[in-house]
Amino acid sequence: TTQPEPAFCGLTSLVMVLNALAVDPRRNWKGPWRWYDERFLNCCVELDEVEQSGITFATFVCLARCQGLSVDGKYGSDSTLEDFRNAVRIACVVDEHEHEHEHESSLSF
C-alpha cells in the first residue's frame, strides 16, 4: 500500500499489518479484492482529523482492536529489550496451549 497523506503514517502502518496478517476487512477494496485501505479505519477517530494531526499510539491501539486484533500496547519507554523479545516469541506461537507452556517456562528461569 502507498501512503495517501503525509499524516497517515500510523494508519498506513496498521493497514500493512492487517493486510500482512490477512485480516478480512469484511468489504471489498477494489473490484473483488478484500484488502484494507486507510479509509476503512474510521472507528476511533475521524479521517479528517487524522489528515490534520496524525494519530497517537493510543488511537493506533484502538483502531487495531476495532479491526479484531488482540493488542497489548506497550510504550518502548515502559519495557526492556527482553520484554520486547518475549512478546515477539509469544505472538509467534500458534497454539494457545504452547503459549501457556512457553510463558510458564520463561517464568521459571
C-alpha positions, 0 to 999 in steps of 0.5 A: 500500500502507498501512503495517501497523506503525509499524516497517515503514517500510523494508519498506513502502518496498521493497514500493512499489518492487517493486510500482512496478517490477512485480516478480512476487512469484511468489504471489498477494496477494489473490484473483488479484492478484500484488502484494507485501505486507510479509509476503512479505519474510521472507528476511533477517530475521524479521517479528517482529523487524522489528515490534520494531526496524525494519530497517537499510539493510543488511537493506533491501539484502538483502531487495531482492536476495532479491526479484531486484533488482540493488542497489548500496547506497550510504550518502548519507554515502559519495557526492556529489550527482553520484554520486547523479545518475549512478546515477539516469541509469544505472538509467534506461537500458534497454539494457545496451549504452547503459549501457556507452556512457553510463558510458564517456562520463561517464568521459571528461569 
